[in-house]
Every structure is written in C-alpha cells, then in structure tokens.
Amino acid sequence: MEHRQGGCKLRCSTGGKAGSPNRDATGQRGKGRQWFPNSLGICPAKRASSHNGGDGGGVNAPSWVNGWEDFNVNNTDNTNMLKLATALLGPYYSKQTKIYHCPADIYTCIEGNAQLQRVRSNSMNRFVEGDAYRAAKASKGLPANGSIWYSAWRAYTRLTDIVRPASSDLFVFVDEHPDSINDGWMMTNVTDPNNWTDLPASYHGNACGFGFADGHSEIHRWRDPRTFVPVKKTQYNGFNAPGSKDIQWMFLHCSAPL
C-alpha cells in the first residue's frame, strides 16, 4: 500500500507548517508522518530553476544540508541544527530544522553524558545534482545532463530536466537507514542490482517515506526482507541483496538511462 499526498507547493511558498498527518503503510496513522517529504519535495527543483549553485550532499561544501552523521560519541554534526538552517535550502523553510527529522527515527547518539536525537533522518537522491558537478563533468568530457557518478544515467538540475522518469516517479528525498546515513546524499549504484550502497529506512512498518519531484509523498512498502536491516547504531554502507526487487524499484525512481 502506498499513500500519496500533494499540496507541497502552497506550504513551500508560504513558509507554513511543514507536513501534515497521513497514514503509514499499514493503513494506520503513522508515527513520524508530520514531517517533510511532502513539504520539501518540490523546493529543490524550484531552487534549481532559479539558481546555478550546487545542491550537493557535501559535508561542508555548499549543499542542501551540511555535516556528517554517524553514531560516534561527541560528533557534533549529529546535533548541530545550524548546519541545516544555514545550508542552501534553509531559507526556503524559514530555517525550520525539525522538518529534517522523522519522529519514527528513534535512534539517538551520545554527546557528553546525554542521549540526544540526531537532527536529520533524510537524504537527497544523488542524481538530483543541482549543478554541483558542472565544472567537473566538463573537465572530464562527460555529458552535462549525465550523472557525475554514472554518466550513462540522467542527472537533474532544473525542472525542465525531469522528463524521464516523470516528476511523479522521481524521488528527491528519502528516509535513510540510521546506520547508512552520513552525508546528504542517497547513493544508488545503478550498475549493481545485487547490492545497496546506501540503504533506505524501513522503520515505517517495513516501509519508507519518499518525497517526489512533483511535491507528493509516499510511504512505500518494501517487498524483500533483506531490506529490513536491524539498526546497529554503527555507521556503515554496503548491503548485500542479490536480485532484490526493492533495488530494482529504486532504479526506476532515482533516474533513467540517457
């Protein structure tokens, strides 16, 4: 079961309260659904339509968010809201920072003697580059409309770039698994159908929240039990799942071949 919710454009333009309640993949009102995929989904595309800056997921370079999350003790990036408020998308949300954290993400970090909530649960589709790699692609002779990582696949900078897949099928934001999340990117290796590089979350009843480029959000239920990886509270990437139908679904919704 998937739930769709639109109406993002109004909230983005007015700076109103992010998100609104919807239902989880079991059909019940979901913990953590008053957050941002439906409110944030269209805004990076709007920003890319009027700016030439980078939307990369960098640690400290200009990015939609900054910082590196993990479970290392006293890593202040885990709790530093300024790295959200002052990043490229911060002004579009009146520097509201709570929209970046899903309440269903209950996995805390240690800072000092305290168990604290991390500030971000979400990552951006790595194919939504926002011109972050224009110069690098030119210097390497790669197609401007191709991904810096997988040049035979599309990258997205402006709204007019979203042709394949359609904006209703191209995800921009996603809940990322608490162990997998680090920088602001969600990396999908479209050349490897057998392994996740970055792993989406599954804490919505074995389902995951996605925000799409047309502004709607969905809670997508995973089909392969290997996607439901228990949280270890240790940052790592690379998750084996040969022939996973969930990986194939991600391929269809992260980009498309040129």
C-alpha positions in Angstrom: 0.0 0.0 0.0 1.3 3.5 -0.9 -0.1 6.8 0.3 0.2 9.9 -1.9 -0.1 13.4 -0.6 0.3 16.6 -2.6 -0.1 20.2 -1.8 3.6 20.9 -1.2 3.7 24.0 -3.3 1.5 26.0 -1.1 3.4 25.2 2.1 6.8 25.9 0.4 5.7 29.3 -0.9 4.1 30.4 2.3 6.6 29.0 4.8 3.8 27.4 6.7 4.0 24.3 8.9 5.8 21.5 7.2 4.0 18.3 6.6 0.6 17.0 7.6 -0.6 13.8 9.0 -1.1 10.9 6.7 -1.3 7.1 7.0 1.5 4.6 7.2 2.0 1.5 5.1 -0.3 -0.5 7.3 -3.2 1.9 6.7 -2.9 3.4 10.2 -2.0 6.9 11.2 1.8 6.7 11.1 4.2 7.8 13.7 6.5 10.3 12.2 4.3 11.4 9.3 4.2 15.0 10.3 7.5 15.8 8.7 8.9 16.9 5.4 8.9 14.7 2.3 5.7 16.2 1.0 6.7 19.7 2.1 10.3 19.6 0.9 9.9 17.6 -2.3 9.4 20.3 -4.9 11.5 23.1 -3.4 15.0 21.8 -4.5 13.6 21.7 -8.1 12.2 25.2 -7.7 15.6 26.4 -6.4 17.4 24.7 -9.3 15.1 26.5 -11.7 16.4 29.9 -10.5 19.9 29.3 -9.2 23.2 27.8 -10.5 24.6 26.8 -7.2 25.3 23.3 -6.1 22.8 21.1 -4.3 25.3 18.5 -3.5 25.2 16.4 -0.3 28.6 17.6 0.8 29.9 17.7 4.4 30.9 21.4 4.4 30.7 22.5 0.7 27.6 24.4 -0.5 24.8 21.8 -0.1 21.1 21.4 0.7 22.4 20.3 4.1 25.9 20.1 5.6 27.5 17.8 8.1 28.3 14.1 8.5 26.0 12.0 10.7 27.1 8.8 12.4 27.0 7.3 15.9 30.5 8.4 17.0 30.4 9.8 20.5 30.6 13.6 20.6 30.2 14.1 16.8 28.6 17.5 17.0 27.3 17.2 13.4 24.8 14.8 14.8 23.1 17.6 16.7 24.1 20.8 15.0 21.0 22.4 13.7 22.9 25.4 12.2 24.2 23.1 9.5 20.6 22.6 8.4 19.4 26.2 8.9 22.3 27.8 7.1 22.6 25.3 4.2 21.2 26.1 0.7 17.6 25.1 1.4 17.4 26.6 4.9 15.9 30.0 3.7 13.2 28.2 1.8 11.8 26.9 5.1 12.4 29.9 7.3 15.3 28.0 8.7 12.9 25.4 10.3 15.0 22.4 11.3 12.6 19.9 12.8 11.3 19.1 9.3 14.5 17.2 8.6 14.0 14.6 11.3 11.4 11.8 11.2 9.9 11.0 14.7 9.9 7.4 13.7 13.7 7.6 13.7 14.2 6.9 17.4 18.0 6.1 17.2 19.9 8.5 19.4 23.5 9.5 19.6 25.7 10.3 22.6 27.0 13.8 23.2 28.7 14.4 26.6 26.7 12.3 29.0 23.4 12.6 27.2 21.5 10.5 24.7 20.3 13.0 22.0 18.2 12.9 18.9 20.1 13.3 15.7 19.0 16.3 13.6 18.4 14.5 10.2 16.8 11.3 9.0 16.7 12.1 5.3 18.9 12.2 2.3 18.6 13.6 -1.3 18.6 11.4 -4.4 22.2 11.6 -5.6 21.0 12.1 -9.2 19.4 15.4 -8.3 22.8 17.1 -8.6 21.6 20.7 -8.9 24.7 21.8 -10.9 27.0 20.7 -8.2 29.3 19.0 -10.7 29.0 21.1 -13.8 32.7 22.0 -13.9 33.9 18.5 -13.0 31.8 16.9 -15.8 33.1 19.4 -18.3 36.7 18.8 -17.4 36.2 15.0 -17.8 34.3 15.3 -21.1 31.1 13.8 -19.6 27.7 14.8 -20.8 26.3 17.8 -19.0 22.9 16.0 -18.5 24.5 12.8 -17.2 25.4 11.9 -13.6 28.9 12.6 -12.4 28.9 9.0 -11.0 27.1 7.1 -13.7 27.4 9.2 -16.8 25.0 7.0 -18.9 22.2 7.9 -16.5 20.4 11.2 -16.2 21.2 13.9 -13.7 18.7 16.6 -12.7 19.5 20.3 -12.4 16.3 22.1 -13.4 12.6 21.3 -13.5 12.9 21.0 -17.3 15.4 18.2 -16.9 12.7 16.0 -15.3 11.5 14.1 -18.3 12.4 10.5 -17.5 11.2 9.4 -15.1 8.2 11.7 -14.8 8.3 14.1 -11.8 5.7 12.0 -10.1 8.1 9.0 -10.2 11.4 10.7 -9.5 12.1 10.7 -5.8 14.1 13.7 -4.4 14.1 12.9 -0.7 14.0 9.6 1.3 14.2 8.3 4.8 17.7 6.7 5.0 18.5 3.8 7.3 20.0 5.1 10.5 23.3 3.2 10.1 23.6 4.1 6.4 23.0 7.8 6.7 26.1 10.1 6.7 26.3 13.0 4.2 23.3 14.4 2.5 23.3 12.0 -0.5 21.3 8.8 -1.1 23.6 6.9 -3.4 22.0 4.3 -5.7 24.5 2.3 -7.8 22.5 1.7 -10.9 25.2 -0.7 -12.3 24.8 -3.2 -9.4 21.4 -4.9 -9.0 22.7 -7.0 -6.2 23.8 -4.5 -3.5 22.7 -1.4 -1.8 25.3 1.3 -1.5 23.1 3.5 0.8 20.1 1.8 2.3 16.7 3.3 2.7 15.0 3.2 6.0 12.3 0.6 6.9 11.0 1.9 10.3 7.5 2.7 9.0 6.3 -0.9 9.3 8.9 -2.2 6.9 8.2 0.8 4.6 9.9 4.0 3.8 8.9 7.7 3.2 9.8 9.3 -0.1 9.3 12.8 -1.3 8.9 13.2 -5.1 9.8 15.9 -7.5 6.1 16.8 -8.2 5.6 17.6 -4.5 3.7 14.5 -3.4 5.0 12.0 -0.8 4.5 8.2 -0.5 5.2 5.6 2.1 6.5 2.7 0.0 6.3 -0.8 1.4 9.4 -2.9 0.8 9.0 -6.4 -0.7 12.3 -8.0 0.1 13.0 -8.9 3.8 16.7 -8.2 3.2 15.8 -4.5 3.0 14.7 -4.6 6.7 18.2 -4.5 8.2 18.3 -4.2 12.0 19.9 -0.9 13.3 23.3 -1.5 14.9 24.0 2.2 15.7 27.2 1.9 13.7 27.7 3.9 10.6 28.5 1.7 7.5 27.4 1.3 3.9 27.1 -1.6 1.5 24.3 -4.1 2.0 24.1 -7.3 0.0 20.8 -8.3 -1.6 21.3 -10.2 -4.8 18.4 -9.8 -7.2 16.4 -7.6 -4.9 13.1 -6.3 -6.2 13.5 -3.3 -3.9 16.8 -2.4 -5.6 15.0 -2.6 -9.0 12.3 -0.3 -7.7 14.9 2.2 -6.7 16.5 2.1 -10.1 13.2 3.0 -11.7 12.7 6.0 -9.3 16.1 7.5 -8.9 17.0 8.3 -12.6 16.8 6.9 -16.1 19.3 6.0 -18.8 20.2 8.8 -21.2 
